C-alpha cells in the first residue's frame, strides 16, 4: 500500500506503530523538500529513492500526485487484548459504527489525535478499512492513533464497560460540545 503526500509520509516515518518499507520521491518535488524527507527516512533507517515523475506515477498508481510516497506492507491494526491493559487510568476511545467514507474516517482520526484519544475502535464489517485515502484525509494521524478492529462492536462495548469505561454517544443534534467532556477515571 502506498501512502501519498508530504504530511502523511512524514508521519509514517515518525510512527512507532506502523512500519515503512521505503520512500519514493519524484524528481519534480522541490530539492529542499526531497532533502528533508530523505533525511527523515535516513534517521528512520528507511530506504529513500528518487525517480522520474513517470516512474513515480507508475509505481504508486497516482496520476498527478504530490510526488512523495511511502510504501507499507499492510496497515497494522491494534489488538483489543493488547491495547486494553496498556491504557492509563484516564483513557478515551472513539467507537465508530458504520463509517464507510474514507474522508470521514480520516477526519475522525485527525480529531482523535488532536483530542489525545487513546484509540479508535471500528468493526471489521460495514466499516471503511484503513486505506491510502484514509491516511491522506487523516494528514498522517492514522500512523499514530491506535485503530482497533473488532468483530462485534456490541460485545466490545460490554468489554470496555467491564474495564471501567463510561460510554457516551454522539448525536448531531446534541447540546454539549465534545471538548467540554472530561474522561472519568476507570474503576
C-alpha positions in Angstrom: 0.0 0.0 0.0 1.3 3.4 -0.9 0.7 6.4 1.4 0.9 9.6 -0.6 1.6 13.2 0.5 4.2 15.1 2.4 2.5 15.1 5.8 1.2 11.5 5.7 4.7 10.3 4.7 6.4 12.4 7.4 4.0 11.0 10.0 4.6 7.4 8.7 8.4 7.9 9.1 7.9 9.1 12.7 5.4 6.4 13.7 6.3 3.7 16.2 3.0 1.9 15.3 3.4 1.5 11.5 6.5 0.3 9.6 7.6 1.9 6.3 9.2 -0.3 3.7 10.6 2.6 1.5 10.0 6.1 0.5 9.7 7.2 -3.2 10.3 10.8 -4.3 9.7 12.2 -7.7 12.4 14.5 -9.2 9.5 17.0 -9.6 9.5 17.5 -5.8 11.4 20.7 -4.8 15.0 19.8 -3.7 14.6 21.3 -0.2 11.5 19.0 0.4 13.3 16.0 -1.0 16.3 16.7 1.2 14.1 17.0 4.3 12.1 13.8 3.6 15.3 11.9 2.7 16.9 13.0 6.0 13.9 11.8 8.0 13.9 8.5 6.1 17.6 8.1 6.9 17.0 8.7 10.6 14.2 6.1 10.5 16.5 3.7 8.6 14.1 3.5 5.6 15.4 3.4 2.0 14.6 6.6 0.1 14.6 6.5 -3.7 14.3 9.4 -6.2 12.9 8.7 -9.7 11.3 10.4 -12.6 7.7 11.7 -12.4 6.6 9.0 -14.8 8.3 6.2 -12.7 6.8 7.6 -9.5 3.3 7.6 -11.0 3.8 4.0 -12.4 4.9 2.6 -9.1 2.4 4.4 -6.8 -0.6 4.3 -9.2 -1.1 8.0 -8.6 -1.7 10.3 -11.5 -0.6 13.9 -10.8 0.0 13.2 -7.2 2.4 15.2 -4.9 5.5 13.1 -5.8 6.1 11.9 -2.3 5.0 8.4 -1.2 5.8 5.8 1.4 5.2 2.1 1.0 3.9 -0.1 3.8 3.2 -3.8 3.6 -0.2 -3.6 5.2 -1.8 -1.5 7.9 -1.2 -2.8 11.5 -4.4 -2.7 13.5 -4.1 -2.7 17.3 -5.4 -5.8 19.1 -8.0 -5.1 21.8 -6.5 -7.7 24.1 -3.1 -5.9 23.9 -4.4 -2.4 23.9 -6.8 -2.5 26.8 -4.4 -3.5 29.6 -1.9 -0.9 28.5 -4.2 2.1 29.0 -3.6 4.9 31.5 -6.2 5.4 34.2 -8.0 8.1 32.3 -8.4 7.0 28.7 -10.8 7.9 25.9 -11.8 5.8 22.9 -13.9 6.6 19.9 -16.1 3.7 18.8 -17.3 4.1 15.2 -20.2 2.1 13.7 -20.9 2.1 10.0 -18.3 4.7 9.0 -17.8 3.9 5.3 -16.4 7.1 3.8 -12.5 7.2 3.9 -12.6 11.0 4.1 -14.9 11.0 7.1 -12.8 8.2 8.7 -9.6 10.3 8.2 -11.3 13.4 9.7 -12.3 11.4 12.8 -8.7 10.2 13.1 -7.3 13.7 12.8 -9.7 14.8 15.6 -8.9 11.8 17.7 -5.2 12.7 17.6 -5.9 16.3 18.4 -8.0 15.4 21.4 -5.5 12.8 22.6 -7.9 9.9 22.2 -6.3 6.5 23.2 -7.8 4.5 20.3 -10.4 4.4 17.6 -12.4 1.2 17.5 -14.1 0.0 14.3 -16.0 -3.1 13.3 -14.5 -5.4 10.7 -17.7 -5.4 8.7 -19.7 -2.5 7.4 -16.8 -0.1 8.0 -14.1 1.5 5.9 -10.7 -0.2 6.2 -7.6 2.0 6.6 -6.7 2.9 3.0 -4.3 5.4 1.4 -7.3 7.8 1.2 -7.9 7.5 4.9 -4.2 8.2 5.5 -4.3 11.3 3.3 -7.5 12.6 4.9 -6.1 12.0 8.4 -3.0 14.0 7.5 -1.0 11.1 8.8 -2.8 10.7 12.1 -3.6 7.1 11.1 0.1 6.3 11.7 -0.2 7.3 15.4 -3.7 6.7 16.7 -4.2 3.0 17.6 -7.0 1.7 15.4 -8.6 -1.4 16.9 -10.7 -3.5 14.5 -13.2 -5.8 16.2 -15.6 -8.5 15.1 -18.5 -7.4 17.3 -18.9 -3.8 18.4 -21.7 -4.5 20.9 -19.5 -7.1 22.7 -16.6 -4.7 22.7 -18.8 -2.0 24.4 -19.6 -4.5 27.1 -15.9 -5.4 27.5 -14.9 -1.8 27.7 -17.7 -1.1 30.3 -16.4 -4.1 32.4 -12.9 -2.4 32.2 -14.4 0.7 33.7 -15.1 2.8 30.6 -18.0 5.2 30.6 -20.0 5.3 27.3 -21.2 8.5 25.6 -23.0 8.6 22.3 -22.7 11.4 19.8 -25.8 13.0 18.3 -25.7 15.6 15.6 -28.5 17.5 17.5 -26.8 17.2 20.9 -26.4 20.3 23.0 -23.0 19.5 24.6 -19.6 20.1 22.8 -17.3 17.1 22.9 -14.4 19.3 24.0 -16.2 20.0 27.3 -16.1 16.3 28.3 -13.5 15.2 30.8 -12.7 11.5 30.9 -13.8 9.8 34.1 -11.3 7.7 36.0 -11.7 4.0 35.2 -12.8 1.9 38.2 
